[in-house]
């Protein structure tokens, strides 16, 4: 989507109207905190009734044995080398076509 002209229904790069229409949809309070969040976050007469949500904790980190981590990293390095080789071959093919 891009900027709409003067005849469009709204102005700015993002659709919608309201106090947060200058933000892309994924940065608006409703996207981040749920529908109607702007009322809970910014309405002065409703701030006393803000629902308390539990904090979301990330899952606990489980340590991987050193040997297993080494094997995983070696496998990833092999895969990356194969991918890089495929990219180089494709580049050579494209340069030959010129």
MARDRENKOL-353236 format. One record per atom (N, C-alpha, C, O, CB): residue number from 1; atom name; residue in one letter; x, y, z. Coordinates in nm, 3 decimals. Glycine has a CB too. Example, Ala and Ser with C-alpha at 12.3 -4.5 7.8 and 13.67 -1.06 7.14 Angstrom:
REM residues 2
[r 1 "N" "A" [1.319 -0.569 0.780]] [r 1 "CA" "A" [1.230 -0.450 0.780]] [r 1 "C" "A" [1.320 -0.330 0.780]] [r 1 "O" "A" [1.424 -0.332 0.846]] [r 1 "CB" "A" [1.131 -0.447 0.905]] [r 2 "N" "S" [1.285 -0.225 0.708]] [r 2 "CA" "S" [1.367 -0.106 0.714]] [r 2 "C" "S" [1.290 0.003 0.787]] [r 2 "O" "S" [1.341 0.114 0.804]] [r 2 "CB" "S" [1.408 -0.060 0.572]] 
REM end
This chain:
REM residues 98
[r 1 "N" "X" [0.083 -0.117 0.000]] [r 1 "CA" "X" [0.000 0.000 0.000]] [r 1 "C" "X" [0.088 0.124 0.000]] [r 1 "O" "X" [0.198 0.121 0.055]] [r 1 "CB" "X" [-0.095 -0.001 0.120]] [r 2 "N" "X" [0.043 0.227 -0.058]] [r 2 "CA" "X" [0.119 0.350 -0.062]] [r 2 "C" "X" [0.032 0.467 -0.022]] [r 2 "O" "X" [-0.081 0.450 0.024]] [r 2 "CB" "X" [0.178 0.373 -0.200]] [r 3 "N" "X" [0.085 0.584 -0.041]] [r 3 "CA" "X" [0.010 0.705 -0.009]] [r 3 "C" "X" [-0.108 0.719 -0.105]] [r 3 "O" "X" [-0.093 0.699 -0.225]] [r 3 "CB" "X" [0.100 0.830 -0.015]] [r 4 "N" "X" [-0.219 0.753 -0.052]] [r 4 "CA" "X" [-0.337 0.777 -0.135]] [r 4 "C" "X" [-0.344 0.925 -0.168]] [r 4 "O" "X" [-0.296 1.009 -0.093]] [r 4 "CB" "X" [-0.467 0.730 -0.064]] [r 5 "N" "X" [-0.404 0.956 -0.280]] [r 5 "CA" "X" [-0.419 1.095 -0.321]] [r 5 "C" "X" [-0.524 1.167 -0.237]] [r 5 "O" "X" [-0.579 1.111 -0.143]] [r 5 "CB" "X" [-0.456 1.104 -0.468]] [r 6 "N" "X" [-0.549 1.290 -0.273]] [r 6 "CA" "X" [-0.645 1.369 -0.196]] [r 6 "C" "X" [-0.786 1.312 -0.205]] [r 6 "O" "X" [-0.867 1.334 -0.116]] [r 6 "CB" "X" [-0.645 1.513 -0.245]] [r 7 "N" "X" [-0.815 1.241 -0.311]] [r 7 "CA" "X" [-0.949 1.188 -0.326]] [r 7 "C" "X" [-0.973 1.058 -0.250]] [r 7 "O" "X" [-1.086 1.011 -0.244]] [r 7 "CB" "X" [-0.978 1.166 -0.470]] [r 8 "N" "X" [-0.867 0.999 -0.191]] [r 8 "CA" "X" [-0.881 0.874 -0.118]] [r 8 "C" "X" [-0.960 0.895 0.011]] [r 8 "O" "X" [-0.981 1.008 0.054]] [r 8 "CB" "X" [-0.745 0.815 -0.087]] [r 9 "N" "X" [-1.003 0.787 0.071]] [r 9 "CA" "X" [-1.083 0.796 0.193]] [r 9 "C" "X" [-1.001 0.831 0.316]] [r 9 "O" "X" [-1.058 0.875 0.416]] [r 9 "CB" "X" [-1.153 0.667 0.217]] [r 10 "N" "X" [-0.873 0.814 0.311]] [r 10 "CA" "X" [-0.788 0.844 0.426]] [r 10 "C" "X" [-0.657 0.900 0.378]] [r 10 "O" "X" [-0.625 0.890 0.259]] [r 10 "CB" "X" [-0.765 0.718 0.513]] [r 11 "N" "X" [-0.582 0.958 0.468]] [r 11 "CA" "X" [-0.452 1.017 0.432]] [r 11 "C" "X" [-0.343 0.944 0.509]] [r 11 "O" "X" [-0.365 0.901 0.622]] [r 11 "CB" "X" [-0.449 1.170 0.462]] [r 12 "N" "X" [-0.229 0.931 0.448]] [r 12 "CA" "X" [-0.116 0.866 0.513]] [r 12 "C" "X" [-0.091 0.729 0.452]] [r 12 "O" "X" [-0.170 0.679 0.372]] [r 12 "CB" "X" [-0.140 0.853 0.663]] [r 13 "N" "X" [0.019 0.669 0.491]] [r 13 "CA" "X" [0.056 0.542 0.432]] [r 13 "C" "X" [-0.019 0.422 0.487]] [r 13 "O" "X" [-0.011 0.313 0.431]] [r 13 "CB" "X" [0.201 0.520 0.450]] [r 14 "N" "X" [-0.093 0.439 0.597]] [r 14 "CA" "X" [-0.158 0.324 0.661]] [r 14 "C" "X" [-0.310 0.345 0.662]] [r 14 "O" "X" [-0.357 0.457 0.678]] [r 14 "CB" "X" [-0.105 0.304 0.805]] [r 15 "N" "X" [-0.385 0.238 0.645]] [r 15 "CA" "X" [-0.531 0.251 0.646]] [r 15 "C" "X" [-0.584 0.278 0.787]] [r 15 "O" "X" [-0.517 0.249 0.886]] [r 15 "CB" "X" [-0.596 0.125 0.590]] [r 16 "N" "X" [-0.702 0.332 0.794]] [r 16 "CA" "X" [-0.768 0.353 0.922]] [r 16 "C" "X" [-0.765 0.498 0.964]] [r 16 "O" "X" [-0.690 0.580 0.911]] [r 16 "CB" "X" [-0.704 0.268 1.027]] [r 17 "N" "X" [-0.848 0.527 1.063]] [r 17 "CA" "X" [-0.856 0.661 1.118]] [r 17 "C" "X" [-0.848 0.652 1.269]] [r 17 "O" "X" [-0.869 0.545 1.327]] [r 17 "CB" "X" [-0.986 0.733 1.074]] [r 18 "N" "X" [-0.818 0.761 1.332]] [r 18 "CA" "X" [-0.812 0.761 1.477]] [r 18 "C" "X" [-0.679 0.814 1.527]] [r 18 "O" "X" [-0.596 0.859 1.449]] [r 18 "CB" "X" [-0.836 0.624 1.530]] [r 19 "N" "X" [-0.660 0.807 1.658]] [r 19 "CA" "X" [-0.541 0.869 1.716]] [r 19 "C" "X" [-0.410 0.801 1.678]] [r 19 "O" "X" [-0.304 0.862 1.690]] [r 19 "CB" "X" [-0.554 0.870 1.865]] [r 20 "N" "X" [-0.414 0.677 1.633]] [r 20 "CA" "X" [-0.291 0.605 1.600]] [r 20 "C" "X" [-0.283 0.573 1.452]] [r 20 "O" "X" [-0.212 0.480 1.413]] [r 20 "CB" "X" [-0.282 0.478 1.681]] [r 21 "N" "X" [-0.354 0.648 1.368]] [r 21 "CA" "X" [-0.355 0.618 1.225]] [r 21 "C" "X" [-0.221 0.648 1.158]] [r 21 "O" "X" [-0.195 0.600 1.047]] [r 21 "CB" "X" [-0.464 0.698 1.156]] [r 22 "N" "X" [-0.135 0.725 1.224]] [r 22 "CA" "X" [-0.003 0.753 1.167]] [r 22 "C" "X" [0.092 0.634 1.184]] [r 22 "O" "X" [0.197 0.630 1.120]] [r 22 "CB" "X" [0.057 0.877 1.233]] [r 23 "N" "X" [0.058 0.539 1.270]] [r 23 "CA" "X" [0.141 0.421 1.293]] [r 23 "C" "X" [0.100 0.308 1.201]] [r 23 "O" "X" [-0.017 0.298 1.165]] [r 23 "CB" "X" [0.133 0.377 1.439]] [r 24 "N" "X" [0.193 0.221 1.163]] [r 24 "CA" "X" [0.154 0.100 1.091]] [r 24 "C" "X" [0.070 0.012 1.182]] [r 24 "O" "X" [0.085 0.020 1.304]] [r 24 "CB" "X" [0.278 0.023 1.039]] [r 25 "N" "X" [-0.017 -0.071 1.128]] [r 25 "CA" "X" [-0.108 -0.148 1.212]] [r 25 "C" "X" [-0.038 -0.232 1.319]] [r 25 "O" "X" [-0.092 -0.247 1.429]] [r 25 "CB" "X" [-0.190 -0.237 1.126]] [r 26 "N" "X" [0.078 -0.288 1.290]] [r 26 "CA" "X" [0.143 -0.376 1.386]] [r 26 "C" "X" [0.209 -0.300 1.501]] [r 26 "O" "X" [0.261 -0.363 1.593]] [r 26 "CB" "X" [0.246 -0.460 1.316]] [r 27 "N" "X" [0.207 -0.165 1.498]] [r 27 "CA" "X" [0.262 -0.087 1.608]] [r 27 "C" "X" [0.154 -0.017 1.689]] [r 27 "O" "X" [0.185 0.057 1.782]] [r 27 "CB" "X" [0.360 0.014 1.556]] [r 28 "N" "X" [0.030 -0.037 1.655]] [r 28 "CA" "X" [-0.080 0.029 1.724]] [r 28 "C" "X" [-0.114 -0.048 1.852]] [r 28 "O" "X" [-0.090 -0.169 1.860]] [r 28 "CB" "X" [-0.204 0.040 1.633]] [r 29 "N" "X" [-0.170 0.022 1.954]] [r 29 "CA" "X" [-0.201 -0.046 2.080]] [r 29 "C" "X" [-0.295 -0.165 2.064]] [r 29 "O" "X" [-0.281 -0.265 2.133]] [r 29 "CB" "X" [-0.261 0.052 2.175]] [r 30 "N" "X" [-0.391 -0.154 1.973]] [r 30 "CA" "X" [-0.484 -0.265 1.955]] [r 30 "C" "X" [-0.417 -0.391 1.904]] [r 30 "O" "X" [-0.458 -0.502 1.937]] [r 30 "CB" "X" [-0.593 -0.225 1.861]] [r 31 "N" "X" [-0.314 -0.374 1.823]] [r 31 "CA" "X" [-0.241 -0.488 1.769]] [r 31 "C" "X" [-0.153 -0.549 1.878]] [r 31 "O" "X" [-0.144 -0.671 1.892]] [r 31 "CB" "X" [-0.155 -0.447 1.648]] [r 32 "N" "X" [-0.088 -0.461 1.953]] [r 32 "CA" "X" [0.008 -0.508 2.054]] [r 32 "C" "X" [-0.061 -0.565 2.178]] [r 32 "O" "X" [-0.018 -0.667 2.231]] [r 32 "CB" "X" [0.100 -0.395 2.094]] [r 33 "N" "X" [-0.167 -0.497 2.226]] [r 33 "CA" "X" [-0.226 -0.534 2.355]] [r 33 "C" "X" [-0.368 -0.588 2.345]] [r 33 "O" "X" [-0.427 -0.622 2.447]] [r 33 "CB" "X" [-0.225 -0.415 2.445]] [r 34 "N" "X" [-0.424 -0.596 2.225]] [r 34 "CA" "X" [-0.558 -0.649 2.209]] [r 34 "C" "X" [-0.658 -0.540 2.174]] [r 34 "O" "X" [-0.635 -0.421 2.197]] [r 34 "CB" "X" [-0.602 -0.720 2.334]] [r 35 "N" "X" [-0.770 -0.583 2.119]] [r 35 "CA" "X" [-0.873 -0.490 2.074]] [r 35 "C" "X" [-0.922 -0.402 2.190]] [r 35 "O" "X" [-0.949 -0.452 2.299]] [r 35 "CB" "X" [-0.990 -0.567 2.011]] [r 36 "N" "X" [-0.933 -0.273 2.165]] [r 36 "CA" "X" [-0.981 -0.179 2.267]] [r 36 "C" "X" [-0.874 -0.138 2.365]] [r 36 "O" "X" [-0.905 -0.074 2.466]] [r 36 "CB" "X" [-1.094 -0.239 2.341]] [r 37 "N" "X" [-0.748 -0.172 2.340]] [r 37 "CA" "X" [-0.642 -0.142 2.435]] [r 37 "C" "X" [-0.623 0.008 2.455]] [r 37 "O" "X" [-0.583 0.051 2.563]] [r 37 "CB" "X" [-0.512 -0.203 2.389]] [r 38 "N" "X" [-0.652 0.088 2.352]] [r 38 "CA" "X" [-0.630 0.232 2.369]] [r 38 "C" "X" [-0.722 0.287 2.478]] [r 38 "O" "X" [-0.686 0.384 2.545]] [r 38 "CB" "X" [-0.655 0.307 2.235]] [r 39 "N" "X" [-0.839 0.226 2.499]] [r 39 "CA" "X" [-0.927 0.271 2.606]] [r 39 "C" "X" [-0.866 0.239 2.741]] [r 39 "O" "X" [-0.869 0.322 2.832]] [r 39 "CB" "X" [-1.066 0.206 2.594]] [r 40 "N" "X" [-0.811 0.122 2.754]] [r 40 "CA" "X" [-0.753 0.083 2.883]] [r 40 "C" "X" [-0.623 0.158 2.910]] [r 40 "O" "X" [-0.592 0.187 3.025]] [r 40 "CB" "X" [-0.728 -0.068 2.886]] [r 41 "N" "X" [-0.548 0.189 2.805]] [r 41 "CA" "X" [-0.418 0.253 2.825]] [r 41 "C" "X" [-0.425 0.404 2.838]] [r 41 "O" "X" [-0.345 0.463 2.911]] [r 41 "CB" "X" [-0.328 0.218 2.711]] [r 42 "N" "X" [-0.520 0.467 2.770]] [r 42 "CA" "X" [-0.516 0.613 2.761]] [r 42 "C" "X" [-0.641 0.685 2.811]] [r 42 "O" "X" [-0.641 0.808 2.817]] [r 42 "CB" "X" [-0.494 0.651 2.620]] [r 43 "N" "X" [-0.746 0.614 2.848]] [r 43 "CA" "X" [-0.867 0.680 2.897]] [r 43 "C" "X" [-0.851 0.707 3.047]] [r 43 "O" "X" [-0.842 0.612 3.125]] [r 43 "CB" "X" [-0.994 0.593 2.869]] [r 44 "N" "X" [-0.848 0.834 3.090]] [r 44 "CA" "X" [-0.821 0.863 3.231]] [r 44 "C" "X" [-0.928 0.812 3.326]] [r 44 "O" "X" [-0.897 0.777 3.440]] [r 44 "CB" "X" [-0.806 1.010 3.249]] [r 45 "N" "X" [-1.052 0.808 3.282]] [r 45 "CA" "X" [-1.158 0.763 3.372]] [r 45 "C" "X" [-1.165 0.610 3.384]] [r 45 "O" "X" [-1.237 0.559 3.470]] [r 45 "CB" "X" [-1.291 0.817 3.326]] [r 46 "N" "X" [-1.094 0.538 3.300]] [r 46 "CA" "X" [-1.098 0.392 3.306]] [r 46 "C" "X" [-0.970 0.331 3.362]] [r 46 "O" "X" [-0.962 0.209 3.376]] [r 46 "CB" "X" [-1.124 0.336 3.170]] [r 47 "N" "X" [-0.871 0.413 3.394]] [r 47 "CA" "X" [-0.743 0.357 3.435]] [r 47 "C" "X" [-0.750 0.285 3.569]] [r 47 "O" "X" [-0.665 0.202 3.598]] [r 47 "CB" "X" [-0.640 0.465 3.442]] [r 48 "N" "X" [-0.848 0.316 3.650]] [r 48 "CA" "X" [-0.861 0.246 3.778]] [r 48 "C" "X" [-0.909 0.103 3.758]] [r 48 "O" "X" [-0.892 0.021 3.848]] [r 48 "CB" "X" [-0.956 0.321 3.870]] [r 49 "N" "X" [-0.969 0.072 3.643]] [r 49 "CA" "X" [-1.023 -0.062 3.622]] [r 49 "C" "X" [-0.941 -0.142 3.521]] [r 49 "O" "X" [-0.995 -0.232 3.456]] [r 49 "CB" "X" [-1.167 -0.054 3.576]] [r 50 "N" "X" [-0.813 -0.110 3.506]] [r 50 "CA" "X" [-0.730 -0.184 3.411]] [r 50 "C" "X" [-0.714 -0.327 3.459]] [r 50 "O" "X" [-0.675 -0.350 3.573]] [r 50 "CB" "X" [-0.591 -0.116 3.395]] [r 51 "N" "X" [-0.744 -0.425 3.373]] [r 51 "CA" "X" [-0.728 -0.564 3.415]] [r 51 "C" "X" [-0.580 -0.598 3.431]] [r 51 "O" "X" [-0.498 -0.554 3.350]] [r 51 "CB" "X" [-0.795 -0.660 3.314]] [r 52 "N" "X" [-0.547 -0.673 3.531]] [r 52 "CA" "X" [-0.409 -0.714 3.556]] [r 52 "C" "X" [-0.381 -0.846 3.487]] [r 52 "O" "X" [-0.440 -0.949 3.522]] [r 52 "CB" "X" [-0.381 -0.725 3.709]] [r 53 "N" "X" [-0.294 -0.843 3.390]] [r 53 "CA" "X" [-0.258 -0.965 3.316]] [r 53 "C" "X" [-0.131 -1.023 3.377]] [r 53 "O" "X" [-0.041 -0.949 3.417]] [r 53 "CB" "X" [-0.239 -0.935 3.164]] [r 54 "N" "X" [-0.122 -1.156 3.383]] [r 54 "CA" "X" [0.000 -1.216 3.435]] [r 54 "C" "X" [0.117 -1.193 3.340]] [r 54 "O" "X" [0.098 -1.186 3.219]] [r 54 "CB" "X" [-0.019 -1.366 3.459]] [r 55 "N" "X" [0.236 -1.180 3.394]] [r 55 "CA" "X" [0.355 -1.161 3.312]] [r 55 "C" "X" [0.387 -1.291 3.239]] [r 55 "O" "X" [0.381 -1.399 3.297]] [r 55 "CB" "X" [0.475 -1.115 3.399]] [r 56 "N" "X" [0.421 -1.279 3.113]] [r 56 "CA" "X" [0.457 -1.396 3.034]] [r 56 "C" "X" [0.607 -1.417 3.047]] [r 56 "O" "X" [0.685 -1.329 3.011]] [r 56 "CB" "X" [0.414 -1.380 2.885]] [r 57 "N" "X" [0.646 -1.531 3.097]] [r 57 "CA" "X" [0.786 -1.561 3.116]] [r 57 "C" "X" [0.834 -1.652 3.004]] [r 57 "O" "X" [0.762 -1.742 2.962]] [r 57 "CB" "X" [0.810 -1.627 3.254]] [r 58 "N" "X" [0.956 -1.630 2.954]] [r 58 "CA" "X" [1.009 -1.719 2.851]] [r 58 "C" "X" [1.036 -1.856 2.910]] [r 58 "O" "X" [1.060 -1.869 3.030]] [r 58 "CB" "X" [1.137 -1.661 2.789]] [r 59 "N" "X" [1.034 -1.959 2.826]] [r 59 "CA" "X" [1.062 -2.093 2.879]] [r 59 "C" "X" [1.204 -2.101 2.933]] [r 59 "O" "X" [1.293 -2.029 2.887]] [r 59 "CB" "X" [1.040 -2.199 2.770]] [r 60 "N" "X" [1.223 -2.186 3.029]] [r 60 "CA" "X" [1.354 -2.201 3.090]] [r 60 "C" "X" [1.454 -2.255 2.987]] [r 60 "O" "X" [1.420 -2.340 2.905]] [r 60 "CB" "X" [1.347 -2.294 3.213]] [r 61 "N" "X" [1.576 -2.206 2.992]] [r 61 "CA" "X" [1.682 -2.249 2.901]] [r 61 "C" "X" [1.735 -2.383 2.949]] [r 61 "O" "X" [1.773 -2.399 3.065]] [r 61 "CB" "X" [1.796 -2.144 2.893]] [r 62 "N" "X" [1.738 -2.478 2.859]] [r 62 "CA" "X" [1.795 -2.608 2.893]] [r 62 "C" "X" [1.933 -2.617 2.829]] [r 62 "O" "X" [1.947 -2.599 2.708]] [r 62 "CB" "X" [1.703 -2.726 2.846]] [r 63 "N" "X" [2.032 -2.644 2.909]] [r 63 "CA" "X" [2.169 -2.652 2.860]] [r 63 "C" "X" [2.186 -2.775 2.772]] [r 63 "O" "X" [2.135 -2.882 2.802]] [r 63 "CB" "X" [2.268 -2.656 2.978]] [r 64 "N" "X" [2.259 -2.758 2.663]] [r 64 "CA" "X" [2.289 -2.867 2.570]] [r 64 "C" "X" [2.432 -2.913 2.599]] [r 64 "O" "X" [2.520 -2.830 2.619]] [r 64 "CB" "X" [2.271 -2.822 2.419]] [r 65 "N" "X" [2.454 -3.043 2.602]] [r 65 "CA" "X" [2.591 -3.091 2.623]] [r 65 "C" "X" [2.685 -3.035 2.515]] [r 65 "O" "X" [2.645 -3.014 2.401]] [r 65 "CB" "X" [2.595 -3.245 2.622]] [r 66 "N" "X" [2.809 -3.011 2.554]] [r 66 "CA" "X" [2.906 -2.948 2.468]] [r 66 "C" "X" [2.926 -3.026 2.337]] [r 66 "O" "X" [2.934 -2.966 2.230]] [r 66 "CB" "X" [3.038 -2.935 2.540]] [r 67 "N" "X" [2.933 -3.159 2.345]] [r 67 "CA" "X" [2.953 -3.242 2.226]] [r 67 "C" "X" [2.836 -3.227 2.128]] [r 67 "O" "X" [2.856 -3.220 2.007]] [r 67 "CB" "X" [2.970 -3.389 2.265]] [r 68 "N" "X" [2.716 -3.223 2.183]] [r 68 "CA" "X" [2.598 -3.209 2.098]] [r 68 "C" "X" [2.596 -3.071 2.032]] [r 68 "O" "X" [2.560 -3.060 1.914]] [r 68 "CB" "X" [2.469 -3.230 2.182]] [r 69 "N" "X" [2.634 -2.967 2.104]] [r 69 "CA" "X" [2.637 -2.833 2.046]] [r 69 "C" "X" [2.741 -2.825 1.935]] [r 69 "O" "X" [2.717 -2.763 1.831]] [r 69 "CB" "X" [2.668 -2.730 2.154]] [r 70 "N" "X" [2.857 -2.888 1.956]] [r 70 "CA" "X" [2.960 -2.891 1.853]] [r 70 "C" "X" [2.908 -2.960 1.727]] [r 70 "O" "X" [2.929 -2.911 1.616]] [r 70 "CB" "X" [3.087 -2.962 1.905]] [r 71 "N" "X" [2.840 -3.075 1.745]] [r 71 "CA" "X" [2.785 -3.149 1.631]] [r 71 "C" "X" [2.681 -3.065 1.557]] [r 71 "O" "X" [2.679 -3.064 1.434]] [r 71 "CB" "X" [2.723 -3.281 1.677]] [r 72 "N" "X" [2.595 -2.995 1.630]] [r 72 "CA" "X" [2.493 -2.912 1.566]] [r 72 "C" "X" [2.556 -2.799 1.487]] [r 72 "O" "X" [2.514 -2.770 1.375]] [r 72 "CB" "X" [2.397 -2.855 1.671]] [r 73 "N" "X" [2.659 -2.735 1.544]] [r 73 "CA" "X" [2.725 -2.625 1.474]] [r 73 "C" "X" [2.800 -2.674 1.352]] [r 73 "O" "X" [2.803 -2.605 1.250]] [r 73 "CB" "X" [2.820 -2.553 1.568]] [r 74 "N" "X" [2.862 -2.792 1.359]] [r 74 "CA" "X" [2.930 -2.848 1.242]] [r 74 "C" "X" [2.831 -2.879 1.131]] [r 74 "O" "X" [2.859 -2.852 1.014]] [r 74 "CB" "X" [3.008 -2.975 1.280]] [r 75 "N" "X" [2.716 -2.934 1.166]] [r 75 "CA" "X" [2.611 -2.961 1.067]] [r 75 "C" "X" [2.563 -2.832 1.002]] [r 75 "O" "X" [2.542 -2.827 0.881]] [r 75 "CB" "X" [2.493 -3.035 1.131]] [r 76 "N" "X" [2.545 -2.728 1.083]] [r 76 "CA" "X" [2.500 -2.601 1.028]] [r 76 "C" "X" [2.606 -2.542 0.935]] [r 76 "O" "X" [2.573 -2.487 0.830]] [r 76 "CB" "X" [2.467 -2.502 1.141]] [r 77 "N" "X" [2.734 -2.552 0.974]] [r 77 "CA" "X" [2.841 -2.501 0.889]] [r 77 "C" "X" [2.845 -2.575 0.756]] [r 77 "O" "X" [2.866 -2.514 0.651]] [r 77 "CB" "X" [2.977 -2.513 0.960]] [r 78 "N" "X" [2.824 -2.708 0.759]] [r 78 "CA" "X" [2.821 -2.788 0.634]] [r 78 "C" "X" [2.706 -2.741 0.545]] [r 78 "O" "X" [2.724 -2.723 0.424]] [r 78 "CB" "X" [2.805 -2.939 0.666]] [r 79 "N" "X" [2.590 -2.721 0.604]] [r 79 "CA" "X" [2.474 -2.678 0.527]] [r 79 "C" "X" [2.499 -2.541 0.466]] [r 79 "O" "X" [2.466 -2.517 0.350]] [r 79 "CB" "X" [2.348 -2.675 0.616]] [r 80 "N" "X" [2.559 -2.451 0.544]] [r 80 "CA" "X" [2.588 -2.317 0.492]] [r 80 "C" "X" [2.689 -2.322 0.378]] [r 80 "O" "X" [2.677 -2.248 0.281]] [r 80 "CB" "X" [2.639 -2.227 0.603]] [r 81 "N" "X" [2.789 -2.409 0.388]] [r 81 "CA" "X" [2.887 -2.425 0.280]] [r 81 "C" "X" [2.821 -2.477 0.153]] [r 81 "O" "X" [2.852 -2.430 0.043]] [r 81 "CB" "X" [3.000 -2.519 0.323]] [r 82 "N" "X" [2.729 -2.574 0.167]] [r 82 "CA" "X" [2.657 -2.626 0.051]] [r 82 "C" "X" [2.572 -2.517 -0.014]] [r 82 "O" "X" [2.568 -2.504 -0.136]] [r 82 "CB" "X" [2.568 -2.746 0.091]] [r 83 "N" "X" [2.505 -2.438 0.069]] [r 83 "CA" "X" [2.423 -2.330 0.016]] [r 83 "C" "X" [2.509 -2.226 -0.055]] [r 83 "O" "X" [2.472 -2.179 -0.163]] [r 83 "CB" "X" [2.343 -2.264 0.128]] [r 84 "N" "X" [2.621 -2.191 0.004]] [r 84 "CA" "X" [2.712 -2.095 -0.057]] [r 84 "C" "X" [2.764 -2.147 -0.191]] [r 84 "O" "X" [2.778 -2.070 -0.286]] [r 84 "CB" "X" [2.829 -2.064 0.036]] [r 85 "N" "X" [2.793 -2.275 -0.200]] [r 85 "CA" "X" [2.840 -2.335 -0.325]] [r 85 "C" "X" [2.732 -2.327 -0.433]] [r 85 "O" "X" [2.761 -2.298 -0.549]] [r 85 "CB" "X" [2.881 -2.482 -0.302]] [r 86 "N" "X" [2.607 -2.352 -0.395]] [r 86 "CA" "X" [2.496 -2.341 -0.490]] [r 86 "C" "X" [2.481 -2.198 -0.540]] [r 86 "O" "X" [2.455 -2.175 -0.658]] [r 86 "CB" "X" [2.364 -2.389 -0.426]] [r 87 "N" "X" [2.498 -2.102 -0.451]] [r 87 "CA" "X" [2.488 -1.961 -0.489]] [r 87 "C" "X" [2.599 -1.926 -0.587]] [r 87 "O" "X" [2.575 -1.859 -0.688]] [r 87 "CB" "X" [2.496 -1.869 -0.364]] [r 88 "N" "X" [2.720 -1.972 -0.559]] [r 88 "CA" "X" [2.833 -1.943 -0.649]] [r 88 "C" "X" [2.811 -2.004 -0.787]] [r 88 "O" "X" [2.841 -1.941 -0.888]] [r 88 "CB" "X" [2.965 -1.995 -0.588]] [r 89 "N" "X" [2.759 -2.128 -0.792]] [r 89 "CA" "X" [2.731 -2.191 -0.921]] [r 89 "C" "X" [2.629 -2.111 -0.999]] [r 89 "O" "X" [2.645 -2.088 -1.119]] [r 89 "CB" "X" [2.681 -2.334 -0.900]] [r 90 "N" "X" [2.524 -2.067 -0.931]] [r 90 "CA" "X" [2.419 -1.990 -0.999]] [r 90 "C" "X" [2.475 -1.857 -1.050]] [r 90 "O" "X" [2.441 -1.814 -1.160]] [r 90 "CB" "X" [2.300 -1.965 -0.904]] [r 91 "N" "X" [2.561 -1.793 -0.972]] [r 91 "CA" "X" [2.624 -1.669 -1.016]] [r 91 "C" "X" [2.707 -1.692 -1.141]] [r 91 "O" "X" [2.704 -1.610 -1.234]] [r 91 "CB" "X" [2.711 -1.610 -0.905]] [r 92 "N" "X" [2.783 -1.801 -1.145]] [r 92 "CA" "X" [2.863 -1.833 -1.263]] [r 92 "C" "X" [2.773 -1.855 -1.384]] [r 92 "O" "X" [2.804 -1.808 -1.494]] [r 92 "CB" "X" [2.950 -1.957 -1.239]] [r 93 "N" "X" [2.662 -1.926 -1.365]] [r 93 "CA" "X" [2.568 -1.949 -1.477]] [r 93 "C" "X" [2.515 -1.816 -1.531]] [r 93 "O" "X" [2.507 -1.796 -1.652]] [r 93 "CB" "X" [2.451 -2.039 -1.431]] [r 94 "N" "X" [2.478 -1.727 -1.441]] [r 94 "CA" "X" [2.422 -1.599 -1.483]] [r 94 "C" "X" [2.527 -1.513 -1.555]] [r 94 "O" "X" [2.496 -1.443 -1.651]] [r 94 "CB" "X" [2.367 -1.523 -1.363]] [r 95 "N" "X" [2.651 -1.519 -1.509]] [r 95 "CA" "X" [2.756 -1.441 -1.573]] [r 95 "C" "X" [2.789 -1.496 -1.712]] [r 95 "O" "X" [2.825 -1.419 -1.801]] [r 95 "CB" "X" [2.882 -1.441 -1.485]] [r 96 "N" "X" [2.777 -1.628 -1.732]] [r 96 "CA" "X" [2.802 -1.688 -1.862]] [r 96 "C" "X" [2.694 -1.650 -1.963]] [r 96 "O" "X" [2.722 -1.638 -2.083]] [r 96 "CB" "X" [2.811 -1.840 -1.848]] [r 97 "N" "X" [2.571 -1.631 -1.914]] [r 97 "CA" "X" [2.460 -1.596 -2.003]] [r 97 "C" "X" [2.475 -1.455 -2.058]] [r 97 "O" "X" [2.416 -1.423 -2.162]] [r 97 "CB" "X" [2.328 -1.608 -1.929]] [r 98 "N" "X" [2.551 -1.371 -1.994]] [r 98 "CA" "X" [2.565 -1.232 -2.040]] [r 98 "C" "X" [2.647 -1.234 -2.161]] [r 98 "O" "X" [2.674 -1.129 -2.219]] [r 98 "CB" "X" [2.628 -1.141 -1.934]] 
REM end
